[in-house]
């Protein structure tokens, strides 16, 4: 009976030691710089949420340009809502809903580009540019291929060497709007 109790105590001590060792390893990994993780990191703001790509309010947007290598459409805020040029393009695209989503876009994954990989960004599958009423750029995002996990999409911001991954749902509507048949 005492041997069985001693064996159980030994197993519990081993499990406790393994848990402490695992916690110490995770703490050590978290303390290392992103360069030690193949350039991959997670960016977070002070509240613990993934960092926003841009800080702007959707109500400031006055013009949105969606461009693929083959086509482009410009959406301009007018007194009656959003107008597309050329007319009839991006039919059914809800610009206001998209801007509300894009203005809050967050990326928690960043990676250094690997040689020979295009990530669907050379050329980008879609370029999104948002400007205010004065013509100042609020956002520009080059949208690339779907990431291997199927949940994220590669994107790149101007003047950044690194590649970001944002949730795919943030780019579905403009990609769909640009891939519809011309009327």
Biotite code that builds the C-alpha atoms (Angstrom):
import biotite.structure as struc

atoms = struc.array([
    struc.Atom([0.000, 0.000, 0.000], chain_id="A", res_id=1, res_name="UNK", atom_name="CA", element="C"),
    struc.Atom([2.810, 2.440, 0.884], chain_id="A", res_id=2, res_name="UNK", atom_name="CA", element="C"),
    struc.Atom([4.657, 1.549, -2.340], chain_id="A", res_id=3, res_name="UNK", atom_name="CA", element="C"),
    struc.Atom([1.562, 2.462, -4.404], chain_id="A", res_id=4, res_name="UNK", atom_name="CA", element="C"),
    struc.Atom([1.163, 5.764, -2.508], chain_id="A", res_id=5, res_name="UNK", atom_name="CA", element="C"),
    struc.Atom([4.862, 6.532, -3.005], chain_id="A", res_id=6, res_name="UNK", atom_name="CA", element="C"),
    struc.Atom([4.580, 5.755, -6.731], chain_id="A", res_id=7, res_name="UNK", atom_name="CA", element="C"),
    struc.Atom([1.638, 8.144, -7.118], chain_id="A", res_id=8, res_name="UNK", atom_name="CA", element="C"),
    struc.Atom([3.514, 10.858, -5.244], chain_id="A", res_id=9, res_name="UNK", atom_name="CA", element="C"),
    struc.Atom([6.498, 10.359, -7.539], chain_id="A", res_id=10, res_name="UNK", atom_name="CA", element="C"),
    struc.Atom([4.276, 10.672, -10.642], chain_id="A", res_id=11, res_name="UNK", atom_name="CA", element="C"),
    struc.Atom([2.703, 13.877, -9.298], chain_id="A", res_id=12, res_name="UNK", atom_name="CA", element="C"),
    struc.Atom([6.142, 15.344, -8.602], chain_id="A", res_id=13, res_name="UNK", atom_name="CA", element="C"),
    struc.Atom([7.242, 14.465, -12.157], chain_id="A", res_id=14, res_name="UNK", atom_name="CA", element="C"),
    struc.Atom([4.136, 16.147, -13.593], chain_id="A", res_id=15, res_name="UNK", atom_name="CA", element="C"),
    struc.Atom([4.738, 19.232, -11.431], chain_id="A", res_id=16, res_name="UNK", atom_name="CA", element="C"),
    struc.Atom([8.374, 19.426, -12.567], chain_id="A", res_id=17, res_name="UNK", atom_name="CA", element="C"),
    struc.Atom([7.330, 19.040, -16.219], chain_id="A", res_id=18, res_name="UNK", atom_name="CA", element="C"),
    struc.Atom([4.773, 21.871, -15.836], chain_id="A", res_id=19, res_name="UNK", atom_name="CA", element="C"),
    struc.Atom([7.354, 24.185, -14.278], chain_id="A", res_id=20, res_name="UNK", atom_name="CA", element="C"),
    struc.Atom([9.861, 23.348, -17.031], chain_id="A", res_id=21, res_name="UNK", atom_name="CA", element="C"),
    struc.Atom([7.258, 23.989, -19.757], chain_id="A", res_id=22, res_name="UNK", atom_name="CA", element="C"),
    struc.Atom([6.303, 27.335, -18.213], chain_id="A", res_id=23, res_name="UNK", atom_name="CA", element="C"),
    struc.Atom([9.947, 28.380, -18.004], chain_id="A", res_id=24, res_name="UNK", atom_name="CA", element="C"),
    struc.Atom([10.503, 27.405, -21.648], chain_id="A", res_id=25, res_name="UNK", atom_name="CA", element="C"),
    struc.Atom([7.447, 29.401, -22.805], chain_id="A", res_id=26, res_name="UNK", atom_name="CA", element="C"),
    struc.Atom([8.582, 32.431, -20.802], chain_id="A", res_id=27, res_name="UNK", atom_name="CA", element="C"),
    struc.Atom([12.035, 32.183, -22.378], chain_id="A", res_id=28, res_name="UNK", atom_name="CA", element="C"),
    struc.Atom([10.579, 31.882, -25.918], chain_id="A", res_id=29, res_name="UNK", atom_name="CA", element="C"),
    struc.Atom([8.308, 34.881, -25.370], chain_id="A", res_id=30, res_name="UNK", atom_name="CA", element="C"),
    struc.Atom([11.262, 36.981, -24.201], chain_id="A", res_id=31, res_name="UNK", atom_name="CA", element="C"),
    struc.Atom([13.299, 36.351, -27.383], chain_id="A", res_id=32, res_name="UNK", atom_name="CA", element="C"),
    struc.Atom([13.221, 38.806, -30.276], chain_id="A", res_id=33, res_name="UNK", atom_name="CA", element="C"),
    struc.Atom([11.133, 38.066, -33.415], chain_id="A", res_id=34, res_name="UNK", atom_name="CA", element="C"),
    struc.Atom([14.325, 37.433, -35.381], chain_id="A", res_id=35, res_name="UNK", atom_name="CA", element="C"),
    struc.Atom([14.769, 34.186, -33.462], chain_id="A", res_id=36, res_name="UNK", atom_name="CA", element="C"),
    struc.Atom([11.390, 33.000, -34.760], chain_id="A", res_id=37, res_name="UNK", atom_name="CA", element="C"),
    struc.Atom([12.132, 33.186, -38.483], chain_id="A", res_id=38, res_name="UNK", atom_name="CA", element="C"),
    struc.Atom([10.977, 36.815, -38.617], chain_id="A", res_id=39, res_name="UNK", atom_name="CA", element="C"),
    struc.Atom([7.466, 35.877, -37.444], chain_id="A", res_id=40, res_name="UNK", atom_name="CA", element="C"),
    struc.Atom([5.956, 37.861, -34.607], chain_id="A", res_id=41, res_name="UNK", atom_name="CA", element="C"),
    struc.Atom([2.645, 38.873, -33.136], chain_id="A", res_id=42, res_name="UNK", atom_name="CA", element="C"),
    struc.Atom([1.994, 42.590, -32.737], chain_id="A", res_id=43, res_name="UNK", atom_name="CA", element="C"),
    struc.Atom([-0.334, 43.763, -30.015], chain_id="A", res_id=44, res_name="UNK", atom_name="CA", element="C"),
    struc.Atom([-1.423, 47.131, -28.705], chain_id="A", res_id=45, res_name="UNK", atom_name="CA", element="C"),
    struc.Atom([-1.598, 48.054, -25.022], chain_id="A", res_id=46, res_name="UNK", atom_name="CA", element="C"),
    struc.Atom([-4.983, 46.387, -24.523], chain_id="A", res_id=47, res_name="UNK", atom_name="CA", element="C"),
    struc.Atom([-3.701, 43.040, -25.800], chain_id="A", res_id=48, res_name="UNK", atom_name="CA", element="C"),
    struc.Atom([-5.608, 43.232, -29.090], chain_id="A", res_id=49, res_name="UNK", atom_name="CA", element="C"),
    struc.Atom([-3.683, 42.752, -32.343], chain_id="A", res_id=50, res_name="UNK", atom_name="CA", element="C"),
    struc.Atom([-2.307, 46.075, -33.603], chain_id="A", res_id=51, res_name="UNK", atom_name="CA", element="C"),
    struc.Atom([-4.441, 48.053, -36.064], chain_id="A", res_id=52, res_name="UNK", atom_name="CA", element="C"),
    struc.Atom([-3.033, 48.540, -39.552], chain_id="A", res_id=53, res_name="UNK", atom_name="CA", element="C"),
    struc.Atom([-4.078, 52.197, -39.608], chain_id="A", res_id=54, res_name="UNK", atom_name="CA", element="C"),
    struc.Atom([-5.735, 54.633, -37.194], chain_id="A", res_id=55, res_name="UNK", atom_name="CA", element="C"),
    struc.Atom([-8.511, 56.475, -39.040], chain_id="A", res_id=56, res_name="UNK", atom_name="CA", element="C"),
    struc.Atom([-12.258, 56.861, -38.800], chain_id="A", res_id=57, res_name="UNK", atom_name="CA", element="C"),
    struc.Atom([-14.416, 55.424, -41.587], chain_id="A", res_id=58, res_name="UNK", atom_name="CA", element="C"),
    struc.Atom([-16.522, 58.590, -41.726], chain_id="A", res_id=59, res_name="UNK", atom_name="CA", element="C"),
    struc.Atom([-13.458, 60.516, -42.999], chain_id="A", res_id=60, res_name="UNK", atom_name="CA", element="C"),
    struc.Atom([-13.221, 58.406, -46.151], chain_id="A", res_id=61, res_name="UNK", atom_name="CA", element="C"),
    struc.Atom([-14.361, 60.168, -49.331], chain_id="A", res_id=62, res_name="UNK", atom_name="CA", element="C"),
    struc.Atom([-12.820, 57.984, -52.034], chain_id="A", res_id=63, res_name="UNK", atom_name="CA", element="C"),
    struc.Atom([-11.959, 54.294, -52.299], chain_id="A", res_id=64, res_name="UNK", atom_name="CA", element="C"),
    struc.Atom([-10.019, 52.833, -55.197], chain_id="A", res_id=65, res_name="UNK", atom_name="CA", element="C"),
    struc.Atom([-10.016, 49.091, -55.816], chain_id="A", res_id=66, res_name="UNK", atom_name="CA", element="C"),
    struc.Atom([-7.510, 47.967, -58.446], chain_id="A", res_id=67, res_name="UNK", atom_name="CA", element="C"),
    struc.Atom([-6.538, 44.569, -59.812], chain_id="A", res_id=68, res_name="UNK", atom_name="CA", element="C"),
    struc.Atom([-3.823, 44.075, -62.453], chain_id="A", res_id=69, res_name="UNK", atom_name="CA", element="C"),
    struc.Atom([-6.591, 44.106, -65.096], chain_id="A", res_id=70, res_name="UNK", atom_name="CA", element="C"),
    struc.Atom([-9.186, 46.588, -63.820], chain_id="A", res_id=71, res_name="UNK", atom_name="CA", element="C"),
    struc.Atom([-9.914, 49.430, -61.401], chain_id="A", res_id=72, res_name="UNK", atom_name="CA", element="C"),
    struc.Atom([-12.945, 51.079, -59.893], chain_id="A", res_id=73, res_name="UNK", atom_name="CA", element="C"),
    struc.Atom([-13.153, 54.321, -57.961], chain_id="A", res_id=74, res_name="UNK", atom_name="CA", element="C"),
    struc.Atom([-15.910, 54.786, -55.403], chain_id="A", res_id=75, res_name="UNK", atom_name="CA", element="C"),
    struc.Atom([-16.632, 58.369, -54.358], chain_id="A", res_id=76, res_name="UNK", atom_name="CA", element="C"),
    struc.Atom([-18.855, 59.509, -51.502], chain_id="A", res_id=77, res_name="UNK", atom_name="CA", element="C"),
    struc.Atom([-21.605, 61.756, -52.790], chain_id="A", res_id=78, res_name="UNK", atom_name="CA", element="C"),
    struc.Atom([-24.722, 63.318, -51.282], chain_id="A", res_id=79, res_name="UNK", atom_name="CA", element="C"),
    struc.Atom([-26.765, 60.186, -52.054], chain_id="A", res_id=80, res_name="UNK", atom_name="CA", element="C"),
    struc.Atom([-24.137, 57.632, -51.000], chain_id="A", res_id=81, res_name="UNK", atom_name="CA", element="C"),
    struc.Atom([-21.271, 56.034, -52.870], chain_id="A", res_id=82, res_name="UNK", atom_name="CA", element="C"),
    struc.Atom([-20.937, 56.317, -56.669], chain_id="A", res_id=83, res_name="UNK", atom_name="CA", element="C"),
    struc.Atom([-18.771, 53.980, -58.739], chain_id="A", res_id=84, res_name="UNK", atom_name="CA", element="C"),
    struc.Atom([-16.650, 54.988, -61.708], chain_id="A", res_id=85, res_name="UNK", atom_name="CA", element="C"),
    struc.Atom([-16.878, 53.441, -64.207], chain_id="A", res_id=86, res_name="UNK", atom_name="CA", element="C"),
    struc.Atom([-20.608, 53.305, -63.616], chain_id="A", res_id=87, res_name="UNK", atom_name="CA", element="C"),
    struc.Atom([-22.076, 49.934, -62.827], chain_id="A", res_id=88, res_name="UNK", atom_name="CA", element="C"),
    struc.Atom([-18.802, 48.443, -61.544], chain_id="A", res_id=89, res_name="UNK", atom_name="CA", element="C"),
    struc.Atom([-18.702, 46.921, -58.065], chain_id="A", res_id=90, res_name="UNK", atom_name="CA", element="C"),
    struc.Atom([-22.487, 46.573, -58.077], chain_id="A", res_id=91, res_name="UNK", atom_name="CA", element="C"),
    struc.Atom([-23.700, 45.352, -54.722], chain_id="A", res_id=92, res_name="UNK", atom_name="CA", element="C"),
    struc.Atom([-20.455, 46.332, -52.970], chain_id="A", res_id=93, res_name="UNK", atom_name="CA", element="C"),
    struc.Atom([-21.363, 48.047, -49.686], chain_id="A", res_id=94, res_name="UNK", atom_name="CA", element="C"),
    struc.Atom([-18.615, 50.651, -49.423], chain_id="A", res_id=95, res_name="UNK", atom_name="CA", element="C"),
    struc.Atom([-19.746, 51.993, -46.043], chain_id="A", res_id=96, res_name="UNK", atom_name="CA", element="C"),
    struc.Atom([-19.754, 48.518, -44.442], chain_id="A", res_id=97, res_name="UNK", atom_name="CA", element="C"),
    struc.Atom([-16.389, 47.714, -45.974], chain_id="A", res_id=98, res_name="UNK", atom_name="CA", element="C"),
    struc.Atom([-14.848, 50.965, -44.706], chain_id="A", res_id=99, res_name="UNK", atom_name="CA", element="C"),
    struc.Atom([-16.182, 50.340, -41.206], chain_id="A", res_id=100, res_name="UNK", atom_name="CA", element="C"),
    struc.Atom([-14.428, 46.958, -41.286], chain_id="A", res_id=101, res_name="UNK", atom_name="CA", element="C"),
    struc.Atom([-11.215, 48.177, -42.953], chain_id="A", res_id=102, res_name="UNK", atom_name="CA", element="C"),
    struc.Atom([-10.790, 51.113, -40.567], chain_id="A", res_id=103, res_name="UNK", atom_name="CA", element="C"),
    struc.Atom([-10.569, 48.566, -37.736], chain_id="A", res_id=104, res_name="UNK", atom_name="CA", element="C"),
    struc.Atom([-8.400, 46.032, -39.627], chain_id="A", res_id=105, res_name="UNK", atom_name="CA", element="C"),
    struc.Atom([-5.857, 44.336, -37.408], chain_id="A", res_id=106, res_name="UNK", atom_name="CA", element="C"),
    struc.Atom([-2.903, 42.140, -38.135], chain_id="A", res_id=107, res_name="UNK", atom_name="CA", element="C"),
    struc.Atom([-1.454, 39.990, -35.445], chain_id="A", res_id=108, res_name="UNK", atom_name="CA", element="C"),
    struc.Atom([0.940, 38.092, -37.699], chain_id="A", res_id=109, res_name="UNK", atom_name="CA", element="C"),
    struc.Atom([3.956, 39.592, -39.411], chain_id="A", res_id=110, res_name="UNK", atom_name="CA", element="C"),
    struc.Atom([6.711, 37.761, -41.248], chain_id="A", res_id=111, res_name="UNK", atom_name="CA", element="C"),
    struc.Atom([9.870, 38.593, -43.115], chain_id="A", res_id=112, res_name="UNK", atom_name="CA", element="C"),
    struc.Atom([9.525, 37.761, -46.820], chain_id="A", res_id=113, res_name="UNK", atom_name="CA", element="C"),
    struc.Atom([11.387, 34.648, -47.928], chain_id="A", res_id=114, res_name="UNK", atom_name="CA", element="C"),
    struc.Atom([13.443, 34.702, -51.131], chain_id="A", res_id=115, res_name="UNK", atom_name="CA", element="C"),
    struc.Atom([11.502, 33.368, -54.101], chain_id="A", res_id=116, res_name="UNK", atom_name="CA", element="C"),
    struc.Atom([8.082, 33.727, -52.433], chain_id="A", res_id=117, res_name="UNK", atom_name="CA", element="C"),
    struc.Atom([5.668, 36.265, -53.942], chain_id="A", res_id=118, res_name="UNK", atom_name="CA", element="C"),
    struc.Atom([2.783, 35.763, -51.473], chain_id="A", res_id=119, res_name="UNK", atom_name="CA", element="C"),
    struc.Atom([0.474, 36.778, -54.326], chain_id="A", res_id=120, res_name="UNK", atom_name="CA", element="C"),
    struc.Atom([1.790, 40.336, -53.988], chain_id="A", res_id=121, res_name="UNK", atom_name="CA", element="C"),
    struc.Atom([3.911, 40.630, -57.132], chain_id="A", res_id=122, res_name="UNK", atom_name="CA", element="C"),
    struc.Atom([1.688, 42.003, -58.562], chain_id="A", res_id=123, res_name="UNK", atom_name="CA", element="C"),
    struc.Atom([-0.944, 42.263, -55.835], chain_id="A", res_id=124, res_name="UNK", atom_name="CA", element="C"),
    struc.Atom([-4.261, 40.561, -56.482], chain_id="A", res_id=125, res_name="UNK", atom_name="CA", element="C"),
    struc.Atom([-5.931, 43.758, -55.279], chain_id="A", res_id=126, res_name="UNK", atom_name="CA", element="C"),
    struc.Atom([-4.766, 47.200, -54.205], chain_id="A", res_id=127, res_name="UNK", atom_name="CA", element="C"),
    struc.Atom([-7.061, 49.106, -51.872], chain_id="A", res_id=128, res_name="UNK", atom_name="CA", element="C"),
    struc.Atom([-6.531, 52.830, -51.386], chain_id="A", res_id=129, res_name="UNK", atom_name="CA", element="C"),
    struc.Atom([-8.663, 55.095, -49.211], chain_id="A", res_id=130, res_name="UNK", atom_name="CA", element="C"),
    struc.Atom([-8.474, 58.910, -49.300], chain_id="A", res_id=131, res_name="UNK", atom_name="CA", element="C"),
    struc.Atom([-10.226, 61.669, -47.382], chain_id="A", res_id=132, res_name="UNK", atom_name="CA", element="C"),
    struc.Atom([-12.059, 64.677, -48.891], chain_id="A", res_id=133, res_name="UNK", atom_name="CA", element="C"),
    struc.Atom([-8.766, 66.609, -49.179], chain_id="A", res_id=134, res_name="UNK", atom_name="CA", element="C"),
    struc.Atom([-7.113, 63.767, -51.084], chain_id="A", res_id=135, res_name="UNK", atom_name="CA", element="C"),
    struc.Atom([-4.889, 62.675, -48.191], chain_id="A", res_id=136, res_name="UNK", atom_name="CA", element="C"),
    struc.Atom([-4.283, 58.934, -48.089], chain_id="A", res_id=137, res_name="UNK", atom_name="CA", element="C"),
    struc.Atom([-5.890, 57.237, -45.096], chain_id="A", res_id=138, res_name="UNK", atom_name="CA", element="C"),
    struc.Atom([-4.886, 53.701, -46.069], chain_id="A", res_id=139, res_name="UNK", atom_name="CA", element="C"),
    struc.Atom([-3.276, 51.663, -48.827], chain_id="A", res_id=140, res_name="UNK", atom_name="CA", element="C"),
    struc.Atom([-3.083, 47.901, -48.719], chain_id="A", res_id=141, res_name="UNK", atom_name="CA", element="C"),
    struc.Atom([-1.789, 45.468, -51.309], chain_id="A", res_id=142, res_name="UNK", atom_name="CA", element="C"),
    struc.Atom([-3.746, 42.215, -50.992], chain_id="A", res_id=143, res_name="UNK", atom_name="CA", element="C"),
    struc.Atom([-2.105, 38.930, -51.926], chain_id="A", res_id=144, res_name="UNK", atom_name="CA", element="C"),
    struc.Atom([-2.813, 35.229, -51.778], chain_id="A", res_id=145, res_name="UNK", atom_name="CA", element="C"),
    struc.Atom([-4.725, 33.289, -49.174], chain_id="A", res_id=146, res_name="UNK", atom_name="CA", element="C"),
    struc.Atom([-2.381, 32.041, -46.434], chain_id="A", res_id=147, res_name="UNK", atom_name="CA", element="C"),
    struc.Atom([-1.957, 28.263, -46.077], chain_id="A", res_id=148, res_name="UNK", atom_name="CA", element="C"),
    struc.Atom([-4.230, 28.204, -43.014], chain_id="A", res_id=149, res_name="UNK", atom_name="CA", element="C"),
    struc.Atom([-7.118, 29.374, -45.235], chain_id="A", res_id=150, res_name="UNK", atom_name="CA", element="C"),
    struc.Atom([-8.119, 31.947, -42.639], chain_id="A", res_id=151, res_name="UNK", atom_name="CA", element="C"),
    struc.Atom([-5.702, 34.755, -43.393], chain_id="A", res_id=152, res_name="UNK", atom_name="CA", element="C"),
    struc.Atom([-4.545, 36.656, -46.428], chain_id="A", res_id=153, res_name="UNK", atom_name="CA", element="C"),
    struc.Atom([-1.108, 38.098, -47.115], chain_id="A", res_id=154, res_name="UNK", atom_name="CA", element="C"),
    struc.Atom([-1.036, 41.899, -47.294], chain_id="A", res_id=155, res_name="UNK", atom_name="CA", element="C"),
    struc.Atom([1.638, 44.537, -47.527], chain_id="A", res_id=156, res_name="UNK", atom_name="CA", element="C"),
    struc.Atom([1.520, 48.194, -46.589], chain_id="A", res_id=157, res_name="UNK", atom_name="CA", element="C"),
    struc.Atom([3.496, 50.832, -48.516], chain_id="A", res_id=158, res_name="UNK", atom_name="CA", element="C"),
    struc.Atom([7.080, 51.323, -47.368], chain_id="A", res_id=159, res_name="UNK", atom_name="CA", element="C"),
    struc.Atom([7.057, 48.137, -45.281], chain_id="A", res_id=160, res_name="UNK", atom_name="CA", element="C"),
    struc.Atom([9.376, 45.279, -46.126], chain_id="A", res_id=161, res_name="UNK", atom_name="CA", element="C"),
    struc.Atom([7.535, 42.764, -43.969], chain_id="A", res_id=162, res_name="UNK", atom_name="CA", element="C"),
    struc.Atom([4.436, 40.844, -44.971], chain_id="A", res_id=163, res_name="UNK", atom_name="CA", element="C"),
    struc.Atom([1.370, 40.933, -42.756], chain_id="A", res_id=164, res_name="UNK", atom_name="CA", element="C"),
    struc.Atom([-1.438, 38.428, -42.493], chain_id="A", res_id=165, res_name="UNK", atom_name="CA", element="C"),
    struc.Atom([-4.937, 39.724, -41.838], chain_id="A", res_id=166, res_name="UNK", atom_name="CA", element="C"),
    struc.Atom([-8.164, 37.729, -41.556], chain_id="A", res_id=167, res_name="UNK", atom_name="CA", element="C"),
    struc.Atom([-9.469, 36.797, -45.010], chain_id="A", res_id=168, res_name="UNK", atom_name="CA", element="C"),
    struc.Atom([-12.980, 38.086, -44.255], chain_id="A", res_id=169, res_name="UNK", atom_name="CA", element="C"),
    struc.Atom([-11.589, 41.637, -44.268], chain_id="A", res_id=170, res_name="UNK", atom_name="CA", element="C"),
    struc.Atom([-10.862, 41.442, -48.005], chain_id="A", res_id=171, res_name="UNK", atom_name="CA", element="C"),
    struc.Atom([-13.592, 39.126, -49.347], chain_id="A", res_id=172, res_name="UNK", atom_name="CA", element="C"),
    struc.Atom([-16.069, 41.859, -50.344], chain_id="A", res_id=173, res_name="UNK", atom_name="CA", element="C"),
    struc.Atom([-13.684, 44.002, -52.418], chain_id="A", res_id=174, res_name="UNK", atom_name="CA", element="C"),
    struc.Atom([-12.107, 40.940, -54.040], chain_id="A", res_id=175, res_name="UNK", atom_name="CA", element="C"),
    struc.Atom([-15.579, 39.678, -54.991], chain_id="A", res_id=176, res_name="UNK", atom_name="CA", element="C"),
    struc.Atom([-16.580, 43.121, -56.282], chain_id="A", res_id=177, res_name="UNK", atom_name="CA", element="C"),
    struc.Atom([-13.556, 43.241, -58.573], chain_id="A", res_id=178, res_name="UNK", atom_name="CA", element="C"),
    struc.Atom([-13.986, 39.727, -59.913], chain_id="A", res_id=179, res_name="UNK", atom_name="CA", element="C"),
    struc.Atom([-17.607, 40.076, -61.001], chain_id="A", res_id=180, res_name="UNK", atom_name="CA", element="C"),
    struc.Atom([-18.356, 40.142, -64.706], chain_id="A", res_id=181, res_name="UNK", atom_name="CA", element="C"),
    struc.Atom([-18.425, 43.509, -66.458], chain_id="A", res_id=182, res_name="UNK", atom_name="CA", element="C"),
    struc.Atom([-22.027, 44.611, -67.135], chain_id="A", res_id=183, res_name="UNK", atom_name="CA", element="C"),
])
